Amino acid sequence: MGHTTHGLALAGWYLQSIADGVMTTSGAPEIVSDRGAAVCWRGRRLPGAWLTSEAVTLAADRAATHGTCTVAIADSHHIGALAAYLAIATDRGMMVQVASSSPSGAQVAPFGGRVGVYTPDPVATGIPTDGDPILIDISASITTVNMAQRMIREGRSYAHDWLLDRDGNPSRDPAVVQDGGTLLPTGGLDHGQKGYGMALATEALTQGLAGYGRADAPKGTNAAVTVQVWDPEAFGGRAAFLRQTGWLAAACRNTPPRPGVAAVRLPGQHALARRRTAVAEGVALHPGILESLAPHAERLGVPALLTS
């Protein structure tokens, strides 16, 4: 889908997490509670991509019976790009939301503060339409830790003041996050209370519902995830749902663009186009991915992948 900071770019880190014993590689999540339409798992630090995929699948299965289903997961490993999981539900004509936070991280300061308390706290929503689904994937911070780390490696700076240094001064230098600096919430210095509010809601939806989070001071890579799926058929009906979402999607696409914009697009439009290309032609690897895998290939005795 083209999320080059949150896909295969993380494979080397995940492999290192396995080598260090941080990521669990076998078994199943502990079922904390199961009331049919409401489920809670303790993820046991299993791979976040697997846990999240299983949670969306289960929620979609249960939503077909109950109309909606929510699965909260505590103590997962990192889950990558949230948008990647939405098609599991939207392909079945269901609306889905995935929210995530990391109780062991604190790279974003509350609006008006200068010391990190929470993480970028992304939320993704998949909305079926009469054509391609709308895929929304946004964070409560302007940028992400993974993007900042990539820019540090590449010697680049942000085009705008998207960070605060350790003293609370606006900065474009991603290196400040390594010296006590923080990521600004979505809205920045002007309207950062919006991202702040979104983060508080996400923390409650994930760690609060899962019953495990910052108050427990977990160590190492840790994620809390909440998945919710809705079956439109259980509400106003699927045909009526698609009529509304299809109208909205068309109205947005057909809006006259402002100067300098070729056309108005919907969230996920480019990601879906990139996915189609990748499925047909193969995945183009961002520079540095193969290099990050090389030491693990050597350690595990796996032949290095060569490109033509």
N, C-alpha and C positions, 0 to 999 in steps of 0.2 A: 504493500500500500504506500510505500515511499516514506515511512517514518524512520528515517535512517539513523536516528539516535536511540530508538527504542525497540529495535528488532534484532537482527543478527549482530548488530554492534555490541549487544550485551552478552553474546554467547560465550566469549572468553571469560567475562566476569562470572557468569553462571557456572562454567566449568571450574573456575577457581573456588567458587563457593562449595562445590561438591568436594573438591580436593581438601578444602579446609574443614569440612564437616559441618558447614553452616546450612547447606541445603540437604534435606532428606531425600533419598532417592527410591524409597520403597514403602509399601503400605498404603493405607487410606486415611482420610481425615477422621478425627474423632467426632462423633455426632453428639453435640451438646444438647440439642433439643430438636424435635421434629413434630410439628403440629399440622403437617400436610401442606398448607399454604405458607407456613413460616418455618424456616430451617436455620439452624446455627451449627457451624462446624468449627472445630479447632484444627487448623491446617497442618500442624506439626512441622512447619517449615518445608513442606513439600513444594515442588516447582509451581510457581504462581500461574504459569500459562496453563498447566494441566488442571489445577484446582479451579481456576476461573472458567475454563471451557466446560468442565464437569458441572459447575454451578449453574451456568447459563442453560446447559442442556437439561438439567434437572428442573430448573425453574420453568422452562418452556413446557416440559412434559406435565408438570403439576398445574401450570396455568391453563392447559387444555381442559383440566378437570375443575379447578377452583376459580378460574377466571383471572387470577393473578397469583404469583408466588414470589416470595422474597427469601434469598439465601444470604446470610451473613457469615463471613469467614474471618476468624482470628488466626494470627500466627502463620500467615502464608509467607512464602518467599516472594520476591519482586515479580510483578505481573506484566511489565512491558507496556505496549501501547494498547489502551483500552478499546479503541475502535476496532481492533482486530477480532474481538469476540462478538460483536453485534450481529453479524450475519447469521450466527447460529439461531438466533430468534427471528430476525427479520425475514430470513428465507422461509420461515413458517408463517409469515403474515402477522407476527407478534411484535409489539413495541417493547423495548428493553432499555434498561439503564444500568450502567456499571460504575460504581464509585470506589475510589481507592485512596488510602493514606498510608503513611509509614510511621508507626509509633516510635521507631528508633531514630528517626531523622528530625531535624529542626532547622531547616534552611530558610524559612520565611518568617519574618517578624510580623506581629499584629500591626495593623494600620496605626501609624503614629509612633511605633516602637522601633528599636534598633537591634534587638536580640532575637534570634530565631526561636520560634516556639513550635511551628508545625511545618509540614511539607507542601509541595505544590498541589496536592489533593485534587487530582483530576476527576472529572465526571464525564462519562460518554453516554449518549442516548441514540438509539437506533429507531427510526420512525419509518414504517412501511408506507409506500405511496402506490399509485397505480403504475409507476415506473420504477426507477432505481430508488432504494431507500435513502432517506436523509441520515447521514452519519455525523453526529456532533461529538467532538472530543476536545474539551477545554479544561484548562487548569485554573486553579485559584491564584496562581502566580503568573507574572508576565512571561517568564522563561522557566526553564527547568534546570536541574542540577546536571543532567546528562549533557544538555546543550552547552552549559557553561564549561564543563570539563572538556568537551570537544574543542571549544573556541580557545581554551587555554593551550591545548596541545597544538593547535594550528596557529597560535600567535595572533588571534584576531580579537577585536573589541566589538561590543554592541554598537548599533547605530544610534541608540538612545540611552537615556539614564534608566536602566531597568534593574539596577542593583543599588544597595546601600553598602558603604564601607563600614568597618567596625565602629566608627564614630557616628554613624547615621547620616553621612553625607552621600548625595546621589553620585552614582558612578556608572561608567560604561565598561570598566575593566573587569572581565570575568574572574580574574585572579583574586579579587577581594573575597570571594566565597571561601577561599582557602586560608583567609586571615581574619576570621570572625565576622565577615560581611554577610549580607543576606540578599535573597531575591525579593524584589518588590511584589506586592500582591497585584492581581489584575486590576487595572485602573490607575496604577502608579501613584505618584505623589498627588495627583489631581483628584482621582476618584477611587483610591485604593480601598475604601470601605466596602466597595462592592465585592472585590476578591476576598477580603477579610471575612465578610458575611458568608460567602460561598464556602470558604474553608471551614468555618465553624460548623456549618450544616453537614459538610462532608465528614468531618471528624466524628460527629454524633451518629451519622448514618452508618459509618464503618466501625470504628472502635467502640462507640457507645452500644450499638445493637449487638456487636459480637461479644461485648463484655470483657474485652482485653485490649489494653492500649498504653498510652503514655503514663497513666497512673501506676502501671506495673513496671515501668522502666525496663522494657525488653532490650537485650543486647544483640548486636549483629543485625544483618539485613532482615527486615520484618515488614510485612504488609497486612493491612486489614482491608477487606473487600466486601462490598455489599452489592448483590445482583437483584434486580427486580424485573419481572416480565409480566406484561399485561396481554391478555387475549382479547382483542376488540370485539370478538363475537359474543363475549360475556357481558358486554356493556351496551353500546348503541348499535352493535352489529358491525361485521367486518366491511360490508359494502358501504355502509354509511361512513365508517372511519376513513376508508380509502377515498371516498368522495371529498371529504374535507381536506385530507392531507394532500391529495392530488391537486385540488384547487389551489391550495397554499403554495405548493411547489411550483406550479405553473405561473402563478402570479409573481413569485419572486424571480423566476427565470426571465419572465417577460418584462420586468421593470426596466425602463430606460436607464442605461448606465450613466453615471456622472462622467465628466471629462477625464480622460486618461484611463478609463476602465473599459475593456473590450466588451464585456458582458457580465451580468450578475450571475453568479454561480451558487449552488447550494452546498452546504457543508458535506464533505465526503465525495463530491463529484470528481475531483481530481484523484483522490485516493482510489476510488473504484476504477477509474481509467488506468491508473498505474498498475492496479492489481490484474486487470485483464491483460495488459501488456506482459506482466511478469509471468502469468500462467501460460501465455502463448509462446513467449520468447526466452523465459528464464529470468532469474532475479539478478539485477545489476548490483554488485557489492560496492558499498561506499569505501573509499580509500581508507586503509588501516584495518579493515575487518580480518582479512587473511593474515596480516601480521600479528593481530591479537590472538589468533588461533594457533599460530606456529608453535609456541612453547608447550601448549597442551597436546598438540599432535605428537610432538617429540616425547613428552612425558608418558603418553598413553600408547605410543608405538603405532600411531595411525599415519599412513602416508599423507604427506602434505598435498593439499588440493592445488592443482596448477590451472591457470587460465590461459586460453588461447588468444 
